[in-house]
Amino acid sequence: MTLTSVLLTILWLIVVPVTAGSVFAFKKDGFITEGCRKEGNGRRQMGIILWSWFLGQLLLWCIFQIIAVWIILKKNDFSLIVKMYSGSTAVVCGVAIVVNVIRQIKRHVITELMKIQTGEKDNIKRIANTKQQDNVNADKVMGVVWIVFAVILVLQTVLQVRLAYMDADDAYYVSEAVSMQASNRMYNLVPYTGITTEMDYRHSLEPFPAWLAFLSEVTGVRVVSMAHVLMPAILLPFTYGVYALMGNRVLGKNKDKLPIYLVVTELLVFFSLYSTKIPEKFFVTRIRQGKATIASLIIPGIILSLFLILDYAKEKKRTDLNVWIMLFMLNTAGCLCSTLGALICVMPIAIVAVMMIFAYKKGWHLIPMIIGCMPCLLFAALYVLNR
């Protein structure tokens, strides 16, 4: 593992998703900027970056799922996935950059015009902002809690990498990725023995190992090192970032208590090994596997999107289109992680849809919710047809 390969991994798992997701997050009038508007400048920027990272990774997973499943069912080579997905990612990032440059130019022009027209009001606002210094001690305490959160996060990341172990599922996830990269064939080799077999249609609809093999191919890192070292080291902070976005919504008016929420979450993860079959254990030890990703990241993301939808319904406002897009991408990413994602992702959405009909009389929300669940229905139908 070289420095170049580590930098390429950071490029593909952080820089590229943030760039792709910025097309959603830097929209002037959207649910992201609306939620960050009342926060301090630093927290606002961090929130927008986290949203960009989250939505961008979801978008890239959706693209990969569509490309990979189509190529696998056509029985083409793994190298074709590498070429098509790399090209698609480059196009998406290019479009995102162009869109945001245009947005920034328009915003700059509008801001300059507003300054000319309301120059005196800006001075009044500056004077008002200087009065928001009453809770200095509370801010210091929260600063210490943020440091505690960062220390525990680093500790968990180091322990996850240093104490990484091989488990039974690695015989499938890691071995399948290795066989794809080595043979350029997909889902027609038994990963446990390497013997040629017929197309494995069940696992071909959840090509998470193919994504792992892709990362290994484009970064030059061996599959085992990618699965046990680099991927967990990035996906663990990424998942906590999603938990932070959720906490920012759940806490409501108590958003200043967000670091306490995150520290409690870390402690729950730390002391969760009272059982071997719970999401926290999968999160901290097996995030490299698709079923751990869907439990630790995708399902919480769906719950976050449902919180947003319920907030809009409660306020009797029209739901932001990007929220529905996020729900669609989450369902597609769930199918990438696991075949059961087609069922697991739909269940909470169906429950909330029924609740909204009776609580808020929002039956028309069923239409975008059904559209959001279409990937799950489509891949479930493909599974039934090809089993």
VOGU-3710 file (C-alpha; in Angstrom, 3 decimals, decimal comma):
1> mtltsvllti> 0,000/0,000/0,000  1,582/3,259/-1,165  0,836/6,911/-0,465  -0,554/7,247/-3,994  -3,062/4,439/-3,417  -4,172/5,996/-0,117  -4,691/9,370/-1,809  -6,658/7,704/-4,618  -8,866/6,020/-2,015  -9,526/9,388/-0,367
11> lwlivvpvta> -10,304/10,784/-3,817  -12,877/8,082/-4,624  -14,477/7,835/-1,174  -14,443/11,487/-0,068  -13,577/14,042/-2,749  -15,622/12,541/-5,582  -18,805/11,978/-3,471  -18,607/15,489/-1,986  -18,238/16,946/-5,481  -21,123/14,887/-6,880
21> gsvfafkkdg> -23,392/15,659/-3,900  -22,747/19,392/-4,020  -25,327/19,653/-6,793  -27,951/18,947/-4,093  -26,352/20,535/-1,044  -25,373/23,951/-2,405  -28,810/24,739/-3,751  -29,853/28,119/-2,353  -33,474/27,227/-1,549  -33,424/23,633/-0,359
31> fitegcrkeg> -34,004/21,587/2,757  -30,251/21,443/3,479  -29,528/25,170/3,466  -32,882/25,761/5,174  -31,871/23,509/8,063  -28,405/25,083/8,344  -29,496/28,692/7,989  -29,831/29,453/11,732  -26,532/27,858/12,708  -23,118/29,451/12,999
41> ngrrqmgiil> -21,054/29,820/9,878  -18,657/26,979/10,783  -21,392/24,499/11,687  -23,388/25,550/8,632  -20,482/24,822/6,294  -19,772/21,502/8,006  -23,432/20,527/7,714  -23,475/21,333/3,996  -20,275/19,318/3,452  -21,737/16,329/5,328
51> wswflgqlll> -24,916/16,522/3,256  -22,816/16,738/0,081  -20,812/13,681/1,116  -23,894/11,682/2,060  -26,002/12,527/-0,987  -23,046/12,239/-3,320  -22,172/8,757/-2,102  -25,805/7,708/-2,451  -25,865/9,048/-6,002  -22,679/7,181/-6,913
61> wcifqiiavw> -24,005/3,966/-5,365  -27,179/4,327/-7,436  -25,182/4,751/-10,623  -23,009/1,782/-9,757  -26,017/-0,423/-8,957  -27,676/0,328/-12,292  -24,500/-0,134/-14,337  -23,256/-3,206/-12,471  -26,522/-5,164/-12,472  -27,061/-4,500/-16,176
71> iilkkndfsl> -23,520/-5,613/-17,076  -23,665/-8,663/-14,794  -26,978/-9,875/-16,205  -25,591/-9,364/-19,726  -22,666/-11,592/-18,619  -20,049/-9,055/-19,651  -16,616/-8,591/-18,077  -15,804/-6,787/-14,841  -13,515/-4,401/-16,734  -16,572/-2,959/-18,487
81> ivkmysgsta> -17,979/-1,920/-15,099  -14,712/-0,154/-14,303  -14,805/1,788/-17,573  -18,510/2,703/-17,547  -18,674/3,639/-13,873  -15,480/5,709/-14,050  -16,818/7,575/-17,068  -20,241/8,117/-15,486  -18,647/9,422/-12,286  -16,509/11,867/-14,249
91> vvcgvaivvn> -19,602/13,166/-16,079  -21,587/13,561/-12,830  -18,765/15,437/-11,106  -18,251/17,654/-14,153  -21,947/18,562/-14,253  -21,939/19,255/-10,496  -18,961/21,599/-10,816  -20,498/23,514/-13,729  -23,872/23,840/-11,957  -22,271/25,137/-8,754
101> virqikrhvi> -20,076/27,621/-10,608  -23,198/29,039/-12,289  -24,976/29,156/-8,910  -22,082/30,985/-7,283  -21,946/33,559/-10,083  -25,691/34,231/-9,807  -25,512/34,374/-6,009  -22,584/36,809/-6,129  -24,425/39,126/-8,511  -27,599/39,044/-6,398
111> telmkiqtge> -25,615/39,618/-3,183  -23,852/42,672/-4,617  -27,172/44,159/-5,725  -28,675/43,547/-2,269  -25,711/45,222/-0,580  -26,168/48,325/-2,718  -29,889/48,533/-1,927  -29,762/47,640/1,790  -26,378/48,849/2,980  -27,740/50,385/6,195
121> kdnikriant> -29,621/47,204/7,190  -26,381/45,222/7,132  -24,950/47,463/9,860  -28,035/46,900/12,018  -27,680/43,147/11,633  -24,022/43,256/12,659  -24,923/45,096/15,857  -27,660/42,565/16,632  -25,337/39,621/16,088  -22,874/40,925/18,681
131> kqqdnvnadk> -25,513/40,382/21,392  -25,579/36,611/20,959  -22,796/35,941/23,484  -24,817/34,963/26,571  -23,989/31,278/26,746  -20,197/31,417/26,653  -19,746/28,799/29,378  -22,190/26,429/27,681  -20,297/26,804/24,411  -17,037/25,935/26,168
141> vmgvvwivfa> -18,593/22,797/27,636  -19,907/21,766/24,221  -16,446/22,409/22,795  -14,972/19,954/25,280  -17,658/17,401/24,357  -16,780/17,853/20,675  -13,163/17,043/21,547  -14,320/13,923/23,438  -16,337/12,871/20,382  -13,323/13,361/18,096
151> vilvlqtvlq> -11,032/11,361/20,416  -13,473/8,445/20,650  -13,995/8,530/16,878  -10,240/8,322/16,243  -9,950/5,539/18,836  -12,753/3,520/17,257  -11,273/3,972/13,793  -7,811/2,859/14,933  -9,213/-0,131/16,808  -11,391/-1,094/13,851
161> vrlaymdadd> -8,336/-1,163/11,586  -5,817/-2,624/14,047  -8,147/-5,356/15,328  -9,706/-6,241/11,969  -10,408/-9,937/11,702  -11,592/-12,408/9,131  -15,095/-13,721/9,698  -17,212/-16,286/7,879  -18,827/-13,726/5,568  -15,426/-12,607/4,309
171> ayyvseavsm> -15,276/-15,960/2,551  -17,978/-14,547/0,290  -17,632/-10,737/0,197  -13,840/-10,491/0,001  -13,312/-13,689/-1,990  -15,933/-12,676/-4,556  -14,241/-9,303/-5,033  -10,838/-10,977/-5,398  -12,162/-13,433/-7,988  -13,761/-10,612/-10,007
181> qasnrmynlv> -10,545/-8,645/-10,157  -8,396/-11,702/-10,886  -10,586/-13,444/-13,475  -12,491/-10,464/-14,958  -15,640/-12,615/-14,598  -18,559/-12,004/-12,265  -20,808/-14,307/-10,270  -20,009/-17,474/-12,200  -17,220/-18,671/-9,900  -17,853/-20,219/-6,485
191> pytgittemd> -15,993/-17,803/-4,151  -15,253/-20,528/-1,611  -13,531/-22,891/-4,085  -12,988/-20,973/-7,346  -14,883/-23,601/-9,342  -16,837/-22,381/-12,378  -20,602/-22,495/-11,916  -23,779/-21,061/-13,381  -24,691/-17,404/-12,890  -25,477/-16,648/-9,235
201> yrhslepfpa> -28,554/-14,506/-9,890  -29,351/-13,945/-6,245  -26,036/-12,277/-5,377  -25,679/-10,629/-8,778  -28,480/-8,213/-7,810  -26,484/-7,018/-4,775  -23,076/-6,255/-6,334  -21,483/-4,715/-3,241  -18,404/-6,955/-3,706  -18,136/-5,557/-7,240
211> wlaflsevtg> -17,943/-2,042/-5,767  -15,196/-3,261/-3,428  -13,371/-4,785/-6,402  -13,775/-1,523/-8,329  -12,189/0,490/-5,514  -9,322/-1,965/-5,404  -8,875/-1,765/-9,176  -8,807/2,032/-9,479  -6,649/2,655/-6,392  -4,163/-0,189/-6,764
221> vrvvsmahvl> -4,863/-1,415/-3,221  -5,334/-5,135/-2,706  -8,938/-6,150/-2,017  -8,158/-7,436/1,484  -6,375/-4,212/2,446  -9,190/-2,126/1,010  -11,827/-4,162/2,864  -10,065/-4,332/6,217  -8,135/-1,058/6,375  -9,000/1,822/4,061
231> mpaillpfty> -12,729/1,318/3,516  -13,589/0,967/7,252  -11,336/3,906/8,140  -13,435/6,134/5,852  -16,904/4,580/6,145  -16,902/4,734/9,964  -16,517/8,562/10,153  -18,859/8,827/7,164  -21,561/6,919/9,052  -21,122/9,065/12,146
241> gvyalmgnrv> -21,553/12,072/9,868  -24,945/10,694/8,824  -25,811/10,167/12,502  -24,886/13,820/13,094  -27,300/14,904/10,348  -29,999/12,779/11,954  -29,269/14,195/15,415  -29,463/17,711/14,053  -33,063/16,952/13,039  -34,092/14,871/16,043
251> lgknkdklpi> -32,871/17,378/18,631  -34,973/20,189/17,188  -34,430/23,330/19,279  -31,651/21,617/21,262  -29,222/21,397/18,351  -26,465/22,738/20,588  -26,568/19,368/22,392  -25,520/17,539/19,208  -22,032/16,568/20,498  -23,626/14,924/23,560
261> ylvvtellvf> -25,918/12,958/21,247  -22,933/11,798/19,198  -20,850/10,810/22,231  -23,761/8,756/23,596  -24,054/7,100/20,178  -20,341/6,250/20,250  -20,643/4,749/23,723  -23,602/2,628/22,613  -21,485/1,343/19,737  -18,474/0,774/21,986
271> fslystkipe> -20,406/-1,343/24,498  -22,719/-3,118/22,096  -21,026/-6,501/21,965  -23,462/-8,082/24,400  -24,792/-9,803/21,288  -23,280/-10,815/17,951  -26,405/-10,047/15,903  -27,025/-6,324/16,383  -26,375/-3,425/13,974  -23,798/-1,722/16,211
281> kffvtrirqg> -21,595/-4,821/16,203  -21,828/-5,099/12,425  -21,101/-1,378/12,093  -17,915/-1,325/14,135  -16,500/-4,663/12,957  -17,925/-5,482/9,495  -18,766/-2,229/7,702  -16,919/-3,641/4,666  -19,858/-6,005/4,064  -23,055/-4,943/2,328
291> katiasliip> -25,442/-6,197/4,997  -23,537/-4,223/7,639  -23,699/-1,089/5,494  -27,453/-1,363/5,000  -28,006/-1,829/8,749  -25,610/0,897/9,873  -26,036/3,511/7,159  -28,902/2,968/4,706  -31,703/2,292/7,219  -30,724/5,305/9,410
301> giilslflil> -30,624/7,352/6,191  -34,173/6,243/5,342  -35,310/7,170/8,850  -33,687/10,595/8,400  -35,507/11,138/5,099  -38,808/10,115/6,736  -38,179/12,635/9,529  -37,798/15,322/6,874  -40,998/14,251/5,101  -42,946/14,281/8,374
311> dyakekkrtd> -41,590/17,739/9,211  -42,872/19,096/5,913  -46,241/17,397/6,438  -46,530/18,777/9,967  -45,795/22,302/8,758  -48,210/21,795/5,833  -45,487/22,671/3,362  -44,651/21,082/0,053  -41,847/18,557/0,483  -38,575/19,526/-1,166
321> lnvwimlfml> -38,014/17,517/-4,338  -34,488/16,645/-3,175  -35,944/14,763/-0,200  -37,852/12,470/-2,562  -34,717/12,047/-4,673  -32,803/11,111/-1,526  -35,445/8,497/-0,666  -35,145/7,034/-4,185  -31,350/6,887/-3,939  -31,479/5,270/-0,492
331> ntagclcstl> -33,711/2,480/-1,774  -31,418/1,874/-4,743  -28,345/1,842/-2,481  -30,148/-0,594/-0,178  -30,537/-3,010/-3,091  -26,819/-2,622/-3,839  -25,953/-3,660/-0,285  -28,285/-6,636/0,095  -31,037/-8,519/-1,695  -33,109/-8,167/1,480
341> galicvmpia> -32,831/-4,409/1,020  -35,785/-4,646/-1,352  -37,921/-5,619/1,641  -36,159/-3,918/4,550  -36,121/-0,468/2,930  -39,773/-0,528/1,922  -41,159/-1,527/5,340  -40,480/1,728/7,288  -41,599/3,802/4,302  -44,893/1,891/4,098
351> ivavmmifay> -45,484/2,330/7,848  -44,882/6,087/7,677  -47,065/6,386/4,572  -50,019/4,811/6,424  -49,378/7,048/9,449  -49,412/10,176/7,286  -52,737/9,260/5,727  -54,439/9,134/9,135  -52,417/11,785/11,019  -51,902/14,510/8,412
361> kkgwhlipmi> -54,431/13,561/5,734  -51,550/13,554/3,215  -52,625/10,768/0,906  -51,011/12,427/-2,113  -47,615/11,735/-0,487  -48,159/8,108/-1,441  -47,274/8,865/-5,070  -43,678/10,086/-4,494  -43,224/7,424/-1,799  -44,207/4,704/-4,265
371> igcmpcllfa> -41,835/6,213/-6,837  -39,092/6,204/-4,196  -39,715/2,491/-3,569  -39,650/1,593/-7,268  -35,987/0,419/-7,219  -36,825/-2,093/-4,488  -39,866/-3,329/-6,403  -37,861/-3,574/-9,633  -34,956/-5,541/-8,160  -37,353/-7,769/-6,209
381> alyvlnr> -39,101/-8,571/-9,492  -35,734/-9,327/-11,146  -34,906/-11,662/-8,269  -38,188/-13,542/-8,633  -37,770/-13,842/-12,404  -34,180/-15,086/-12,244  -34,166/-17,296/-9,155
//
